[in-house]
Amino acid sequence: MASHKKKKGFEVISRLLTYEEKIERARDFNEYYGETLVDPEEFAKETIYDSSVEMKCLKCRYEEELDLDEVLECQEMTENEDYAMFCPNCGEECFVPKSIYKEKLPPR
C-alpha cells in the first residue's frame, strides 16, 4: 500500500517493499559488489520503503513517476526551487512535481 506525504513542498509517494523485493535487492547488491555484504534474509526483516514523486511537464503535460532521490539530486545540482527538470518528452526545463504543477496552472 502506498501513502502520500508532503515533503520539501511537494507530494511524496511511499510504498512498503515486499519480502520478495527486499530479497532481490539484497541479492542484486551482493552481486554488484561480487561478495556477500548483506544477508538477504536479515535484510528482508527490515521495514523498507520506496519513495517516489509524480512529475508532470508544464508545457507538454507528459507524466512520469520518478525516484525521490533522483528528484532531490537534480534539485541540489540546479538549486531550482520549483524542482524543475528537463522533460524527457519535450526537452524543456519545466518537468515539475505534480503537486507543484497543480499550483502553477492558471485559474479557470
Secondary structure as GFF3:
##gff-version 3
##sequence-region A 1 108
A	DSSP	beta_strand	2	7	.	.	.	ID=ss1
A	DSSP	beta_strand	10	16	.	.	.	ID=ss2
A	DSSP	alpha_helix	19	33	.	.	.	ID=ss3
A	DSSP	alpha_helix	40	44	.	.	.	ID=ss4
A	DSSP	beta_strand	49	57	.	.	.	ID=ss5
A	DSSP	beta_strand	63	67	.	.	.	ID=ss6
A	DSSP	alpha_helix	68	78	.	.	.	ID=ss7
A	DSSP	beta_strand	95	97	.	.	.	ID=ss8
A	DSSP	alpha_helix	98	104	.	.	.	ID=ss9
###
